[in-house]
Amino acid sequence: MRVIWDRSKDLANQKRHALSFEEARALLVSGVDYLEIFDEEHSEDEDRFISIGPIARGIVLVVWTDRDENTVRIISARFATKREAALYREYKGRMK
């Protein structure tokens, strides 16, 4: 899978959340089982998805959209809140 993003949004995201899109990309390409949620509230113009799962520095939340069958575009990324991390752990517990 190819993962792309806007460079200026990445720089703004790094300043705001101390997380680069390159680092967040690891969640989408790692092959680990992560929680994926369709973001109905923000999908008026394009289908958006929220993925919550682990990377090297912790549990992250990544918002992304499909560009084509093999390409996704990261919209934003940040470390998951306690509630979001708990949601991911609950999901993982159900998958065992």
Backbone as numpy.savetxt, mean C-alpha at the origin, in Angstrom:
# Nx Ny Nz CAx CAy CAz Cx Cy Cz
5.39 -7.82 -11.63 4.56 -6.64 -11.63 5.44 -5.40 -11.63
5.06 -4.43 -12.41 5.76 -3.15 -12.48 5.04 -2.17 -11.55
5.78 -1.44 -10.74 5.21 -0.46 -9.81 5.79 0.91 -10.15
4.91 1.87 -10.39 5.33 3.22 -10.75 4.73 4.22 -9.76
5.26 5.47 -9.82 4.72 6.54 -8.99 5.22 7.87 -9.51
4.57 8.91 -9.05 4.96 10.28 -9.37 6.08 10.69 -8.41
7.18 11.14 -8.96 8.37 11.48 -8.14 8.07 12.60 -7.14
7.33 13.62 -7.54 7.04 14.72 -6.62 6.11 14.25 -5.49
5.17 13.37 -5.78 4.31 12.82 -4.72 5.14 11.96 -3.77
6.12 11.24 -4.30 6.99 10.42 -3.47 7.78 11.31 -2.50
8.34 12.39 -3.00 9.11 13.29 -2.13 8.22 13.90 -1.05
7.01 14.31 -1.42 6.07 14.86 -0.44 5.69 13.79 0.58
5.50 12.58 0.13 5.13 11.47 1.02 6.27 11.18 2.00
7.51 11.25 1.51 8.66 11.01 2.40 8.72 12.05 3.50
8.45 13.30 3.16 8.47 14.37 4.16 7.34 14.20 5.18
6.17 13.83 4.68 4.99 13.74 5.55 4.96 12.47 6.40
5.38 11.33 5.80 5.22 10.04 6.48 6.53 9.29 6.74
7.66 9.86 6.34 8.97 9.21 6.52 9.00 7.82 5.89
8.37 7.70 4.72 8.30 6.43 4.01 8.32 6.73 2.51
9.29 6.16 1.81 9.37 6.36 0.36 8.48 5.35 -0.36
8.09 5.70 -1.56 7.31 4.77 -2.38 8.16 3.56 -2.76
9.46 3.76 -2.91 10.36 2.63 -3.20 10.30 1.61 -2.06
10.33 2.09 -0.84 10.26 1.19 0.31 8.87 0.55 0.38
7.81 1.32 0.15 6.44 0.80 0.18 6.21 -0.22 -0.93
6.89 -0.06 -2.04 6.80 -0.98 -3.17 7.06 -2.42 -2.74
7.93 -2.58 -1.75 8.30 -3.91 -1.28 7.08 -4.72 -0.87
6.07 -4.07 -0.30 4.87 -4.80 0.10 4.19 -5.42 -1.11
4.09 -4.67 -2.18 3.33 -5.12 -3.36 4.05 -6.20 -4.16
5.37 -6.24 -4.09 6.13 -7.19 -4.92 6.77 -8.32 -4.12
6.61 -8.30 -2.80 7.32 -9.25 -1.95 6.78 -10.67 -2.02
5.53 -10.81 -2.40 4.93 -12.14 -2.40 4.33 -12.53 -1.07
4.47 -11.66 -0.04 3.83 -11.95 1.24 2.33 -11.72 1.09
1.57 -12.41 1.91 0.12 -12.27 1.88 -0.26 -11.02 2.66
-0.80 -10.02 1.98 -1.21 -8.79 2.65 -2.72 -8.60 2.48
-3.28 -7.79 3.34 -4.70 -7.46 3.28 -4.93 -6.45 2.18
-5.89 -6.73 1.30 -6.20 -5.81 0.20 -7.68 -5.45 0.29
-7.96 -4.15 0.28 -9.32 -3.64 0.41 -9.61 -2.70 -0.76
-10.78 -2.89 -1.40 -11.20 -1.96 -2.44 -11.63 -0.66 -1.77
-11.08 0.46 -2.21 -11.37 1.78 -1.62 -12.54 2.42 -2.36
-13.73 1.97 -2.04 -14.94 2.44 -2.73 -15.13 3.95 -2.59
-14.81 4.48 -1.43 -15.01 5.91 -1.16 -14.18 6.82 -2.07
-13.01 6.35 -2.51 -12.12 7.19 -3.33 -11.92 6.65 -4.74
-12.89 5.89 -5.23 -12.75 5.26 -6.55 -13.68 5.84 -7.60
-14.00 7.12 -7.49 -14.88 7.72 -8.49 -14.24 7.78 -9.88
-13.00 8.23 -9.94 -12.31 8.40 -11.23 -11.51 7.18 -11.65
-11.06 6.40 -10.69 -10.27 5.19 -10.95 -10.44 4.25 -9.77
-10.34 2.95 -10.02 -10.42 1.98 -8.94 -9.17 2.09 -8.08
-9.37 2.29 -6.78 -8.25 2.40 -5.85 -8.32 1.27 -4.84
-7.15 0.84 -4.42 -7.04 -0.26 -3.47 -6.15 0.15 -2.31
-6.43 -0.40 -1.15 -5.63 -0.19 0.05 -5.02 -1.54 0.41
-3.72 -1.58 0.56 -3.03 -2.80 0.98 -2.34 -2.53 2.30
-2.52 -3.47 3.24 -1.89 -3.36 4.55 -1.07 -4.62 4.79
0.19 -4.44 5.13 1.05 -5.60 5.36 2.45 -5.19 5.75
3.32 -6.20 5.90 4.65 -5.96 6.44 5.70 -5.61 5.38
6.59 -4.70 5.78 7.85 -4.47 5.07 8.94 -4.54 6.14
10.16 -4.29 5.79 11.28 -4.43 6.73 11.10 -3.58 7.99
10.58 -2.37 7.86 10.49 -1.47 9.02 9.17 -1.53 9.77
8.23 -2.36 9.34 6.97 -2.45 10.07 5.79 -2.69 9.16
4.60 -2.49 9.70 3.35 -2.68 8.95 3.01 -1.35 8.27
2.76 -1.40 6.96 2.44 -0.19 6.21 1.08 -0.30 5.54
0.56 0.86 5.17 -0.66 0.97 4.39 -0.29 1.66 3.08
-0.60 1.01 1.96 -0.27 1.55 0.64 -1.55 1.70 -0.17
-1.78 2.88 -0.72 -2.91 3.13 -1.60 -2.38 3.10 -3.02
-3.07 2.35 -3.90 -2.57 2.18 -5.27 -3.74 1.97 -6.23
-3.43 2.07 -7.51 -4.40 1.83 -8.57 -3.74 1.04 -9.69
-4.56 0.31 -10.42 -4.05 -0.42 -11.59 -3.85 0.54 -12.76
-2.76 0.41 -13.47 -2.54 1.15 -14.71 -2.87 0.25 -15.89
-2.46 -1.01 -15.80 -2.80 -2.04 -16.79 -2.60 -3.38 -16.11
-2.65 -4.46 -16.86 -2.56 -5.80 -16.26 -1.28 -6.04 -15.48
-0.20 -5.37 -15.86 1.10 -5.62 -15.24 1.68 -4.43 -14.49
0.93 -3.33 -14.40 1.47 -2.11 -13.79 0.50 -1.53 -12.77
1.02 -1.20 -11.60 0.25 -0.47 -10.60 0.97 0.84 -10.29
0.19 1.84 -9.88 0.75 3.15 -9.52 0.46 3.41 -8.05
1.50 3.67 -7.28 1.33 4.01 -5.87 0.84 5.45 -5.77
-0.20 5.64 -4.97 -0.78 6.96 -4.75 -0.28 7.55 -3.44
-0.23 6.73 -2.40 0.30 7.17 -1.11 0.71 5.96 -0.28
1.50 6.22 0.74 1.97 5.15 1.62 2.35 5.76 2.96
2.05 5.00 4.01 2.40 5.44 5.36 2.44 4.21 6.26
2.96 4.39 7.46 2.92 3.31 8.43 1.49 3.17 8.93
1.07 1.94 9.12 -0.29 1.67 9.56 -0.50 2.16 10.99
-1.73 2.59 11.26 -2.11 2.94 12.62 -2.24 1.65 13.43
-2.37 1.76 14.74 -2.55 0.57 15.57 -3.79 -0.20 15.14
-4.86 0.51 14.83 -6.09 -0.14 14.39 -5.90 -0.87 13.07
-5.21 -0.23 12.13 -4.96 -0.86 10.83 -4.04 -2.07 10.96
-3.02 -1.97 11.81 -2.12 -3.10 12.03 -2.88 -4.26 12.67
-3.80 -3.95 13.58 -4.62 -4.99 14.21 -5.52 -5.65 13.17
-6.05 -4.87 12.25 -6.88 -5.41 11.17 -6.07 -6.38 10.31
-4.83 -6.02 10.02 -3.94 -6.91 9.26 -3.67 -8.20 10.04
-3.35 -8.08 11.33 -3.07 -9.27 12.15 -4.31 -10.17 12.24
-5.48 -9.58 12.34 -6.73 -10.37 12.36 -6.89 -11.12 11.04
-6.61 -10.44 9.94 -6.68 -11.07 8.61 -5.71 -12.23 8.52
-4.48 -12.02 8.97 -3.47 -13.09 8.93 -3.89 -14.27 9.79
-4.52 -13.99 10.94 -4.98 -15.05 11.82 -6.06 -15.91 11.17
-6.91 -15.30 10.37 -7.96 -16.03 9.67 -7.40 -16.86 8.52
-6.23 -16.48 8.01 -5.65 -17.16 6.85 -4.89 -18.43 7.24
-4.66 -18.64 8.54 -3.88 -19.81 8.98 -4.70 -21.06 8.93
